């Protein structure tokens, strides 16, 4: 059973930066496609970024392209989200998510855009950006 624990959230002023981390356990991390999602109050959970098992392929929501970077360290079983040039509209609870990739190589992440694509979730970490 995959277990995910996020950390690194906090409060920051607009224009600032934060780095989120997600520690994974319970399964071979190198076989997990990973993603970051976020959910603001009264809004649906939305995909922020996804990354393939090797880290070779990444995808981003249009709203964060050029500002956020998703990465992973398979040796440390850890996922990261570097967030720069933060805006008040980035305020949300950020969730780490995982999906087992049954292939030897990377699984396609282009279709993994919605929460149901990821069976495993962390508890979330709050990010608040003030203007």
C-alpha positions in Angstrom: 0.0 0.0 0.0 1.4 3.3 -1.1 1.7 5.9 1.7 2.4 9.6 0.9 3.4 12.4 3.2 3.6 16.0 2.0 5.6 18.8 3.6 6.8 22.3 2.9 3.6 24.2 2.7 3.3 27.6 4.4 2.4 31.3 3.9 4.3 33.5 1.5 3.8 36.8 -0.2 2.9 37.1 -3.9 6.1 36.7 -6.0 7.7 34.4 -3.4 8.7 30.8 -3.7 8.0 27.5 -1.9 9.2 24.0 -2.4 6.8 21.1 -1.5 8.1 17.6 -0.8 6.3 14.3 -0.8 7.9 11.2 0.8 6.6 7.9 -0.5 6.7 4.5 1.1 5.1 1.1 0.8 5.8 0.4 -2.8 8.7 0.6 -5.2 8.9 4.3 -5.8 10.5 4.0 -9.2 7.4 2.2 -10.4 5.0 5.0 -9.4 3.8 7.8 -11.8 3.4 10.8 -9.5 1.4 14.0 -9.5 0.6 17.2 -7.6 -2.9 18.4 -7.3 -4.5 21.3 -5.5 -7.9 22.2 -4.1 -9.0 25.7 -3.1 -12.1 26.2 -1.0 -15.4 25.5 -2.8 -13.4 24.4 -5.9 -12.8 21.1 -7.5 -9.4 19.4 -7.0 -7.3 20.2 -10.1 -4.1 18.8 -11.5 -1.0 20.9 -11.1 1.7 18.7 -12.6 2.6 15.1 -13.3 5.8 13.2 -13.8 6.6 9.8 -15.2 8.4 7.0 -13.3 11.8 7.9 -14.7 11.3 11.7 -14.4 11.9 12.0 -18.1 8.3 13.2 -18.9 6.5 16.0 -17.2 3.2 17.8 -17.7 1.8 21.0 -16.2 -1.5 22.8 -16.0 -1.4 26.0 -18.1 -1.9 28.1 -15.0 1.5 27.1 -13.6 3.6 26.6 -16.7 6.9 28.5 -16.4 6.5 29.0 -12.7 6.3 25.6 -11.2 8.7 22.6 -11.6 7.9 19.0 -10.7 10.8 16.7 -10.1 11.6 13.4 -8.3 14.5 11.7 -6.6 13.9 7.9 -7.0 16.9 7.2 -4.7 15.1 9.1 -1.9 11.6 8.1 -2.8 10.7 11.7 -2.8 8.6 14.0 -5.1 9.1 17.8 -5.3 7.2 20.8 -6.5 9.3 24.0 -6.8 6.9 26.9 -6.9 8.1 30.3 -8.0 6.4 33.6 -8.7 3.5 32.6 -6.5 0.2 34.3 -7.0 -2.8 34.7 -4.6 -4.7 32.3 -6.9 -2.2 29.6 -6.1 -3.6 29.5 -2.6 -4.9 25.9 -2.0 -4.3 22.7 -0.2 -1.7 20.8 -2.3 -1.9 17.0 -2.6 0.7 14.5 -3.7 -0.7 11.5 -5.6 0.6 8.2 -7.0 -0.4 5.6 -9.5 1.4 2.2 -10.0 2.9 1.9 -13.5 2.8 -1.7 -14.6 5.2 -1.2 -17.5 8.9 -1.6 -17.5 9.4 1.9 -18.9 7.5 5.1 -18.4 3.7 5.0 -18.4 2.0 7.7 -20.4 1.1 10.6 -18.2 -0.7 12.6 -20.9 -4.0 11.1 -20.0 -3.5 11.2 -16.2 -5.1 14.6 -15.7 -7.9 13.9 -13.2 -7.9 12.6 -9.6 -9.4 9.2 -10.5 -6.2 8.4 -12.4 -4.3 8.3 -9.1 -5.4 5.8 -6.4 -3.1 6.9 -3.7 -3.1 10.3 -2.0 -1.3 12.2 0.8 -3.1 14.2 3.5 -2.3 17.6 1.8 -0.3 20.6 2.8 -1.6 24.2 2.8 -0.1 26.9 0.7 -1.3 30.5 1.3 -0.2 33.3 -0.9 -1.0 36.9 0.2 -1.1 39.9 -2.1 
